[in-house]
Protein backbone atom coordinates (compact mmCIF):
# COMPACT_ATOMS: atom_id res chain seq x y z
CA UNK A 1 0.00 0.00 0.00
CA UNK A 2 1.20 3.49 -0.87
CA UNK A 3 1.78 5.96 1.96
CA UNK A 4 -0.12 9.18 1.32
CA UNK A 5 -0.43 12.66 2.76
CA UNK A 6 -3.11 15.04 1.52
CA UNK A 7 -3.12 18.82 1.20
CA UNK A 8 -6.46 20.62 0.77
CA UNK A 9 -6.11 23.58 -1.59
CA UNK A 10 -8.41 26.30 -2.88
CA UNK A 11 -7.65 26.67 -6.58
CA UNK A 12 -10.35 29.14 -7.50
CA UNK A 13 -12.35 31.66 -5.48
CA UNK A 14 -15.65 32.80 -7.02
CA UNK A 15 -18.19 35.36 -5.83
CA UNK A 16 -21.39 34.70 -7.82
CA UNK A 17 -23.70 37.54 -8.81
CA UNK A 18 -26.76 37.76 -6.56
CA UNK A 19 -25.42 34.99 -4.37
CA UNK A 20 -27.07 36.06 -1.12
CA UNK A 21 -29.79 33.54 -1.92
CA UNK A 22 -27.23 30.79 -2.45
CA UNK A 23 -23.60 31.22 -1.37
CA UNK A 24 -21.64 34.46 -1.39
CA UNK A 25 -18.33 32.65 -1.69
CA UNK A 26 -17.54 29.56 -3.74
CA UNK A 27 -14.20 27.74 -3.74
CA UNK A 28 -12.56 25.13 -5.97
CA UNK A 29 -11.49 22.47 -3.46
CA UNK A 30 -8.52 20.56 -4.87
CA UNK A 31 -6.50 17.76 -3.31
CA UNK A 32 -2.74 17.49 -3.62
CA UNK A 33 -1.75 13.96 -2.64
CA UNK A 34 1.84 13.18 -1.69
CA UNK A 35 2.46 9.54 -2.58
CA UNK A 36 5.61 7.45 -2.21
CA UNK A 37 6.92 8.17 -5.68
CA UNK A 38 5.14 11.26 -7.00
CA UNK A 39 2.36 13.79 -6.54
CA UNK A 40 -1.26 13.42 -7.58
CA UNK A 41 -4.00 16.02 -7.91
CA UNK A 42 -7.74 15.58 -7.60
CA UNK A 43 -9.21 18.29 -9.87
CA UNK A 44 -7.20 21.43 -10.66
CA UNK A 45 -9.47 24.47 -10.49
CA UNK A 46 -8.41 27.31 -12.76
CA UNK A 47 -5.03 27.36 -14.52
CA UNK A 48 -2.52 30.03 -15.43
CA UNK A 49 -3.79 30.11 -19.02
CA UNK A 50 -7.29 30.91 -17.72
CA UNK A 51 -5.85 33.90 -15.88
CA UNK A 52 -3.87 35.04 -18.91
CA UNK A 53 -6.99 34.87 -21.10
CA UNK A 54 -10.25 34.78 -19.10
CA UNK A 55 -12.12 34.48 -22.40
CA UNK A 56 -11.17 30.79 -22.23
CA UNK A 57 -13.82 30.49 -19.51
CA UNK A 58 -16.55 32.13 -21.57
CA UNK A 59 -18.21 35.49 -20.94
CA UNK A 60 -21.36 34.06 -19.29
CA UNK A 61 -19.33 32.15 -16.69
CA UNK A 62 -17.02 35.06 -15.89
CA UNK A 63 -19.96 37.49 -15.66
CA UNK A 64 -22.11 35.30 -13.41
CA UNK A 65 -19.49 33.56 -11.25
CA UNK A 66 -16.98 36.44 -10.98
CA UNK A 67 -13.83 34.31 -10.44
CA UNK A 68 -11.03 36.19 -8.69
CA UNK A 69 -8.39 34.58 -10.95
CA UNK A 70 -5.54 34.93 -8.47
CA UNK A 71 -2.35 33.29 -9.78
CA UNK A 72 -1.32 32.38 -6.24
CA UNK A 73 -4.41 30.16 -6.06
CA UNK A 74 -3.56 28.09 -9.13
CA UNK A 75 -2.57 24.52 -8.41
CA UNK A 76 0.82 24.86 -10.09
CA UNK A 77 1.82 27.87 -7.97
CA UNK A 78 0.70 26.12 -4.78
CA UNK A 79 2.63 23.00 -5.75
CA UNK A 80 5.72 25.18 -6.29
CA UNK A 81 5.15 26.98 -2.99
CA UNK A 82 5.44 23.61 -1.25
CA UNK A 83 8.85 23.10 -2.84
CA UNK A 84 7.85 20.83 -5.72
CA UNK A 85 7.98 21.22 -9.49
CA UNK A 86 5.07 20.84 -11.90
CA UNK A 87 6.77 17.74 -13.30
CA UNK A 88 6.43 16.06 -9.90
CA UNK A 89 2.67 15.80 -10.52
CA UNK A 90 2.38 12.51 -12.42
CA UNK A 91 -1.39 11.95 -12.23
CA UNK A 92 -4.50 14.12 -12.13
CA UNK A 93 -7.85 12.48 -11.32
CA UNK A 94 -10.87 14.64 -12.19
CA UNK A 95 -14.35 14.40 -10.75
CA UNK A 96 -15.70 15.76 -14.04
CA UNK A 97 -14.61 18.12 -16.79
CA UNK A 98 -16.55 21.30 -16.07
CA UNK A 99 -14.42 24.35 -16.82
CA UNK A 100 -13.82 25.23 -13.15
CA UNK A 101 -12.42 21.76 -12.44
CA UNK A 102 -9.95 21.14 -15.28
CA UNK A 103 -8.59 24.58 -16.18
CA UNK A 104 -5.23 23.80 -14.60
CA UNK A 105 -4.41 20.56 -16.40
CA UNK A 106 -2.36 22.47 -18.96
CA UNK A 107 0.02 23.55 -16.19
CA UNK A 108 1.01 19.88 -15.74
CA UNK A 109 1.75 18.70 -19.29
CA UNK A 110 3.52 15.52 -18.15
CA UNK A 111 0.62 14.29 -16.02
CA UNK A 112 -1.82 11.54 -16.93
CA UNK A 113 -5.43 12.76 -16.72
CA UNK A 114 -7.71 10.09 -15.25
CA UNK A 115 -11.39 10.56 -16.07
CA UNK A 116 -14.57 8.54 -16.37
CA UNK A 117 -15.09 7.34 -19.95
CA UNK A 118 -18.64 8.72 -20.16
CA UNK A 119 -17.45 12.11 -18.93
CA UNK A 120 -14.63 12.28 -21.46
CA UNK A 121 -17.12 11.46 -24.22
CA UNK A 122 -19.44 14.20 -22.97
CA UNK A 123 -16.62 16.76 -23.01
CA UNK A 124 -15.45 15.74 -26.48
CA UNK A 125 -18.93 15.30 -27.95
CA UNK A 126 -21.25 17.52 -25.93
CA UNK A 127 -24.94 17.79 -26.62
CA UNK A 128 -26.36 21.25 -27.26
CA UNK A 129 -27.28 21.52 -23.57
CA UNK A 130 -23.82 20.42 -22.44
CA UNK A 131 -21.76 22.80 -24.55
CA UNK A 132 -21.71 25.65 -22.04
CA UNK A 133 -20.06 23.56 -19.33
CA UNK A 134 -17.06 22.29 -21.30
CA UNK A 135 -14.28 24.43 -22.80
CA UNK A 136 -12.13 22.32 -25.11
CA UNK A 137 -9.48 25.05 -25.22
CA UNK A 138 -8.54 23.86 -21.73
CA UNK A 139 -7.31 20.55 -23.15
CA UNK A 140 -6.20 21.71 -26.60
CA UNK A 141 -2.57 21.02 -25.59
CA UNK A 142 -3.24 17.30 -26.05
CA UNK A 143 -3.02 15.85 -22.53
CA UNK A 144 -2.65 12.13 -21.93
CA UNK A 145 -6.19 11.14 -21.00
CA UNK A 146 -6.63 7.81 -19.24
CA UNK A 147 -10.34 6.92 -19.54
CA UNK A 148 -11.83 4.55 -16.98
CA UNK A 149 -14.94 2.42 -17.34
CA UNK A 150 -16.19 2.61 -13.79
CA UNK A 151 -17.71 -0.34 -11.98
CA UNK A 152 -16.59 -3.80 -10.99
CA UNK A 153 -15.12 -3.03 -7.56
CA UNK A 154 -17.11 -2.15 -4.45
CA UNK A 155 -16.30 0.64 -1.99
CA UNK A 156 -18.59 1.12 1.03
CA UNK A 157 -21.54 -0.03 -1.08
CA UNK A 158 -20.66 2.08 -4.12
CA UNK A 159 -19.33 0.94 -7.47
CA UNK A 160 -15.74 2.03 -7.97
CA UNK A 161 -12.65 1.51 -10.08
CA UNK A 162 -9.00 1.88 -9.15
CA UNK A 163 -7.71 5.00 -10.85
CA UNK A 164 -4.15 5.07 -9.48
CA UNK A 165 -2.96 2.19 -7.34
CA UNK A 166 -5.22 0.88 -4.62
CA UNK A 167 -5.54 4.17 -2.76
CA UNK A 168 -7.18 6.47 -5.34
CA UNK A 169 -10.56 5.36 -6.70
CA UNK A 170 -13.15 6.78 -9.08
CA UNK A 171 -16.63 6.39 -7.57
CA UNK A 172 -19.52 6.98 -10.01
CA UNK A 173 -21.88 9.68 -8.72
CA UNK A 174 -23.91 10.46 -11.81
CA UNK A 175 -26.25 13.39 -12.10
CA UNK A 176 -24.45 16.71 -12.11
CA UNK A 177 -22.81 15.74 -15.40
CA UNK A 178 -23.01 12.72 -17.66
CA UNK A 179 -19.96 10.95 -16.20
CA UNK A 180 -19.60 12.70 -12.85
CA UNK A 181 -17.60 10.78 -10.22
CA UNK A 182 -16.37 11.19 -6.71
CA UNK A 183 -12.70 10.49 -6.04
CA UNK A 184 -11.86 8.45 -2.95
CA UNK A 185 -8.36 8.81 -1.51
CA UNK A 186 -6.96 6.67 1.27
CA UNK A 187 -4.86 8.84 3.55
CA UNK A 188 -2.29 7.48 6.01
CA UNK A 189 -1.92 9.62 9.13
CA UNK A 190 0.23 8.55 12.09
CA UNK A 191 0.09 4.96 10.91
CA UNK A 192 -3.69 4.93 10.61
CA UNK A 193 -5.68 4.79 7.38
CA UNK A 194 -8.79 6.80 6.63
CA UNK A 195 -10.73 7.68 3.52
CA UNK A 196 -11.50 11.04 1.98
CA UNK A 197 -14.25 11.30 -0.61
CA UNK A 198 -14.01 14.32 -2.87
CA UNK A 199 -17.64 14.30 -3.98
CA UNK A 200 -17.17 16.92 -6.68
CA UNK A 201 -20.43 18.71 -7.48
CA UNK A 202 -22.70 16.00 -6.06
CA UNK A 203 -23.67 18.64 -3.52
CA UNK A 204 -22.65 22.26 -3.02
CA UNK A 205 -23.39 22.69 0.69
CA UNK A 206 -22.42 20.41 3.58
CA UNK A 207 -25.91 20.63 5.05
CA UNK A 208 -27.29 18.71 2.09
CA UNK A 209 -25.70 15.48 3.37
CA UNK A 210 -26.14 16.21 7.08
CA UNK A 211 -28.61 14.40 9.36
CA UNK A 212 -31.19 15.81 9.18
CA UNK A 213 -30.40 17.52 5.86
CA UNK A 214 -30.82 21.25 5.46
CA UNK A 215 -30.45 23.16 2.22
CA UNK A 216 -30.13 26.58 0.71
CA UNK A 217 -32.97 27.04 -1.80
CA UNK A 218 -30.83 29.00 -4.24
CA UNK A 219 -28.21 26.29 -4.39
CA UNK A 220 -30.86 23.61 -4.81
CA UNK A 221 -32.31 25.50 -7.76
CA UNK A 222 -28.87 26.04 -9.31
CA UNK A 223 -27.99 22.36 -9.01
CA UNK A 224 -31.29 21.36 -10.57
CA UNK A 225 -30.85 23.53 -13.66
CA UNK A 226 -27.23 22.40 -14.08
CA UNK A 227 -27.91 18.68 -13.67
CA UNK A 228 -27.55 16.34 -16.62
CA UNK A 229 -29.79 13.87 -14.77
CA UNK A 230 -31.66 15.41 -11.83
CA UNK A 231 -33.14 12.12 -10.62
CA UNK A 232 -29.70 10.50 -10.48
CA UNK A 233 -28.21 13.58 -8.78
CA UNK A 234 -30.79 13.52 -5.99
CA UNK A 235 -30.43 9.75 -5.58
CA UNK A 236 -26.67 9.94 -5.22
CA UNK A 237 -26.87 12.90 -2.87
CA UNK A 238 -29.10 10.82 -0.59
CA UNK A 239 -26.61 7.93 -0.80
CA UNK A 240 -23.80 10.28 0.26
CA UNK A 241 -25.84 11.36 3.28
CA UNK A 242 -26.25 7.70 4.25
CA UNK A 243 -22.52 7.07 3.76
CA UNK A 244 -21.54 10.04 5.92
CA UNK A 245 -23.84 8.85 8.71
CA UNK A 246 -23.06 5.13 8.58
CA UNK A 247 -19.32 5.39 8.05
CA UNK A 248 -17.72 8.25 10.01
CA UNK A 249 -14.32 6.87 8.95
CA UNK A 250 -15.13 8.22 5.47
CA UNK A 251 -14.99 12.00 5.34
CA UNK A 252 -17.14 13.39 2.53
CA UNK A 253 -16.86 16.93 1.16
CA UNK A 254 -18.00 19.09 -1.72
CA UNK A 255 -15.85 20.78 -4.35
CA UNK A 256 -17.31 24.22 -3.72
CA UNK A 257 -18.32 24.59 -0.06
CA UNK A 258 -15.91 26.97 1.72
CA UNK A 259 -16.92 25.49 5.09
CA UNK A 260 -15.71 22.07 3.95
CA UNK A 261 -12.40 23.56 2.85
CA UNK A 262 -11.94 25.29 6.20
CA UNK A 263 -12.76 22.06 8.02
CA UNK A 264 -10.05 20.11 6.21
CA UNK A 265 -7.33 22.67 5.50
CA UNK A 266 -4.27 22.45 7.69
Secondary structure as a PSIPRED ss2 file (coil, helix, strand):
# PSIPRED VFORMAT (PSIPRED V4.0)

   1 X C   1.000  0.000  0.000
   2 X C   1.000  0.000  0.000
   3 X C   1.000  0.000  0.000
   4 X C   1.000  0.000  0.000
   5 X E   0.000  0.000  1.000
   6 X E   0.000  0.000  1.000
   7 X E   0.000  0.000  1.000
   8 X E   0.000  0.000  1.000
   9 X E   0.000  0.000  1.000
  10 X E   0.000  0.000  1.000
  11 X C   1.000  0.000  0.000
  12 X C   1.000  0.000  0.000
  13 X C   1.000  0.000  0.000
  14 X E   0.000  0.000  1.000
  15 X C   1.000  0.000  0.000
  16 X C   1.000  0.000  0.000
  17 X C   1.000  0.000  0.000
  18 X C   1.000  0.000  0.000
  19 X H   0.000  1.000  0.000
  20 X H   0.000  1.000  0.000
  21 X H   0.000  1.000  0.000
  22 X C   1.000  0.000  0.000
  23 X C   1.000  0.000  0.000
  24 X C   1.000  0.000  0.000
  25 X C   1.000  0.000  0.000
  26 X E   0.000  0.000  1.000
  27 X C   1.000  0.000  0.000
  28 X C   1.000  0.000  0.000
  29 X E   0.000  0.000  1.000
  30 X E   0.000  0.000  1.000
  31 X E   0.000  0.000  1.000
  32 X E   0.000  0.000  1.000
  33 X E   0.000  0.000  1.000
  34 X E   0.000  0.000  1.000
  35 X C   1.000  0.000  0.000
  36 X C   1.000  0.000  0.000
  37 X C   1.000  0.000  0.000
  38 X C   1.000  0.000  0.000
  39 X E   0.000  0.000  1.000
  40 X E   0.000  0.000  1.000
  41 X E   0.000  0.000  1.000
  42 X E   0.000  0.000  1.000
  43 X C   1.000  0.000  0.000
  44 X C   1.000  0.000  0.000
  45 X E   0.000  0.000  1.000
  46 X C   1.000  0.000  0.000
  47 X C   1.000  0.000  0.000
  48 X H   0.000  1.000  0.000
  49 X H   0.000  1.000  0.000
  50 X H   0.000  1.000  0.000
  51 X H   0.000  1.000  0.000
  52 X H   0.000  1.000  0.000
  53 X C   1.000  0.000  0.000
  54 X H   0.000  1.000  0.000
  55 X H   0.000  1.000  0.000
  56 X H   0.000  1.000  0.000
  57 X H   0.000  1.000  0.000
  58 X C   1.000  0.000  0.000
  59 X H   0.000  1.000  0.000
  60 X H   0.000  1.000  0.000
  61 X H   0.000  1.000  0.000
  62 X H   0.000  1.000  0.000
  63 X H   0.000  1.000  0.000
  64 X H   0.000  1.000  0.000
  65 X H   0.000  1.000  0.000
  66 X C   1.000  0.000  0.000
  67 X E   0.000  0.000  1.000
  68 X C   1.000  0.000  0.000
  69 X C   1.000  0.000  0.000
  70 X C   1.000  0.000  0.000
  71 X H   0.000  1.000  0.000
  72 X H   0.000  1.000  0.000
  73 X H   0.000  1.000  0.000
  74 X C   1.000  0.000  0.000
  75 X H   0.000  1.000  0.000
  76 X H   0.000  1.000  0.000
  77 X H   0.000  1.000  0.000
  78 X H   0.000  1.000  0.000
  79 X H   0.000  1.000  0.000
  80 X H   0.000  1.000  0.000
  81 X H   0.000  1.000  0.000
  82 X C   1.000  0.000  0.000
  83 X C   1.000  0.000  0.000
  84 X C   1.000  0.000  0.000
  85 X C   1.000  0.000  0.000
  86 X H   0.000  1.000  0.000
  87 X H   0.000  1.000  0.000
  88 X H   0.000  1.000  0.000
  89 X E   0.000  0.000  1.000
  90 X E   0.000  0.000  1.000
  91 X E   0.000  0.000  1.000
  92 X E   0.000  0.000  1.000
  93 X E   0.000  0.000  1.000
  94 X C   1.000  0.000  0.000
  95 X C   1.000  0.000  0.000
  96 X C   1.000  0.000  0.000
  97 X C   1.000  0.000  0.000
  98 X C   1.000  0.000  0.000
  99 X H   0.000  1.000  0.000
 100 X H   0.000  1.000  0.000
 101 X H   0.000  1.000  0.000
 102 X H   0.000  1.000  0.000
 103 X C   1.000  0.000  0.000
 104 X C   1.000  0.000  0.000
 105 X H   0.000  1.000  0.000
 106 X H   0.000  1.000  0.000
 107 X H   0.000  1.000  0.000
 108 X C   1.000  0.000  0.000
 109 X C   1.000  0.000  0.000
 110 X C   1.000  0.000  0.000
 111 X C   1.000  0.000  0.000
 112 X E   0.000  0.000  1.000
 113 X E   0.000  0.000  1.000
 114 X E   0.000  0.000  1.000
 115 X E   0.000  0.000  1.000
 116 X E   0.000  0.000  1.000
 117 X H   0.000  1.000  0.000
 118 X H   0.000  1.000  0.000
 119 X H   0.000  1.000  0.000
 120 X H   0.000  1.000  0.000
 121 X H   0.000  1.000  0.000
 122 X H   0.000  1.000  0.000
 123 X H   0.000  1.000  0.000
 124 X H   0.000  1.000  0.000
 125 X C   1.000  0.000  0.000
 126 X C   1.000  0.000  0.000
 127 X C   1.000  0.000  0.000
 128 X C   1.000  0.000  0.000
 129 X C   1.000  0.000  0.000
 130 X C   1.000  0.000  0.000
 131 X C   1.000  0.000  0.000
 132 X C   1.000  0.000  0.000
 133 X C   1.000  0.000  0.000
 134 X C   1.000  0.000  0.000
 135 X C   1.000  0.000  0.000
 136 X H   0.000  1.000  0.000
 137 X H   0.000  1.000  0.000
 138 X H   0.000  1.000  0.000
 139 X H   0.000  1.000  0.000
 140 X C   1.000  0.000  0.000
 141 X C   1.000  0.000  0.000
 142 X C   1.000  0.000  0.000
 143 X C   1.000  0.000  0.000
 144 X E   0.000  0.000  1.000
 145 X E   0.000  0.000  1.000
 146 X E   0.000  0.000  1.000
 147 X E   0.000  0.000  1.000
 148 X E   0.000  0.000  1.000
 149 X C   1.000  0.000  0.000
 150 X C   1.000  0.000  0.000
 151 X C   1.000  0.000  0.000
 152 X C   1.000  0.000  0.000
 153 X E   0.000  0.000  1.000
 154 X E   0.000  0.000  1.000
 155 X E   0.000  0.000  1.000
 156 X C   1.000  0.000  0.000
 157 X C   1.000  0.000  0.000
 158 X E   0.000  0.000  1.000
 159 X E   0.000  0.000  1.000
 160 X E   0.000  0.000  1.000
 161 X E   0.000  0.000  1.000
 162 X E   0.000  0.000  1.000
 163 X E   0.000  0.000  1.000
 164 X E   0.000  0.000  1.000
 165 X C   1.000  0.000  0.000
 166 X C   1.000  0.000  0.000
 167 X C   1.000  0.000  0.000
 168 X E   0.000  0.000  1.000
 169 X E   0.000  0.000  1.000
 170 X E   0.000  0.000  1.000
 171 X E   0.000  0.000  1.000
 172 X E   0.000  0.000  1.000
 173 X C   1.000  0.000  0.000
 174 X C   1.000  0.000  0.000
 175 X C   1.000  0.000  0.000
 176 X C   1.000  0.000  0.000
 177 X C   1.000  0.000  0.000
 178 X C   1.000  0.000  0.000
 179 X C   1.000  0.000  0.000
 180 X C   1.000  0.000  0.000
 181 X E   0.000  0.000  1.000
 182 X E   0.000  0.000  1.000
 183 X E   0.000  0.000  1.000
 184 X E   0.000  0.000  1.000
 185 X E   0.000  0.000  1.000
 186 X E   0.000  0.000  1.000
 187 X E   0.000  0.000  1.000
 188 X E   0.000  0.000  1.000
 189 X E   0.000  0.000  1.000
 190 X C   1.000  0.000  0.000
 191 X C   1.000  0.000  0.000
 192 X E   0.000  0.000  1.000
 193 X E   0.000  0.000  1.000
 194 X E   0.000  0.000  1.000
 195 X E   0.000  0.000  1.000
 196 X E   0.000  0.000  1.000
 197 X E   0.000  0.000  1.000
 198 X E   0.000  0.000  1.000
 199 X C   1.000  0.000  0.000
 200 X C   1.000  0.000  0.000
 201 X C   1.000  0.000  0.000
 202 X C   1.000  0.000  0.000
 203 X C   1.000  0.000  0.000
 204 X C   1.000  0.000  0.000
 205 X C   1.000  0.000  0.000
 206 X H   0.000  1.000  0.000
 207 X H   0.000  1.000  0.000
 208 X H   0.000  1.000  0.000
 209 X H   0.000  1.000  0.000
 210 X C   1.000  0.000  0.000
 211 X C   1.000  0.000  0.000
 212 X C   1.000  0.000  0.000
 213 X C   1.000  0.000  0.000
 214 X C   1.000  0.000  0.000
 215 X C   1.000  0.000  0.000
 216 X C   1.000  0.000  0.000
 217 X H   0.000  1.000  0.000
 218 X H   0.000  1.000  0.000
 219 X H   0.000  1.000  0.000
 220 X H   0.000  1.000  0.000
 221 X H   0.000  1.000  0.000
 222 X H   0.000  1.000  0.000
 223 X H   0.000  1.000  0.000
 224 X H   0.000  1.000  0.000
 225 X H   0.000  1.000  0.000
 226 X H   0.000  1.000  0.000
 227 X C   1.000  0.000  0.000
 228 X C   1.000  0.000  0.000
 229 X C   1.000  0.000  0.000
 230 X H   0.000  1.000  0.000
 231 X H   0.000  1.000  0.000
 232 X H   0.000  1.000  0.000
 233 X H   0.000  1.000  0.000
 234 X H   0.000  1.000  0.000
 235 X H   0.000  1.000  0.000
 236 X H   0.000  1.000  0.000
 237 X H   0.000  1.000  0.000
 238 X H   0.000  1.000  0.000
 239 X H   0.000  1.000  0.000
 240 X H   0.000  1.000  0.000
 241 X H   0.000  1.000  0.000
 242 X H   0.000  1.000  0.000
 243 X H   0.000  1.000  0.000
 244 X H   0.000  1.000  0.000
 245 X H   0.000  1.000  0.000
 246 X H   0.000  1.000  0.000
 247 X C   1.000  0.000  0.000
 248 X C   1.000  0.000  0.000
 249 X C   1.000  0.000  0.000
 250 X E   0.000  0.000  1.000
 251 X E   0.000  0.000  1.000
 252 X E   0.000  0.000  1.000
 253 X E   0.000  0.000  1.000
 254 X C   1.000  0.000  0.000
 255 X C   1.000  0.000  0.000
 256 X C   1.000  0.000  0.000
 257 X C   1.000  0.000  0.000
 258 X H   0.000  1.000  0.000
 259 X H   0.000  1.000  0.000
 260 X H   0.000  1.000  0.000
 261 X H   0.000  1.000  0.000
 262 X H   0.000  1.000  0.000
 263 X H   0.000  1.000  0.000
 264 X H   0.000  1.000  0.000
 265 X C   1.000  0.000  0.000
 266 X C   1.000  0.000  0.000
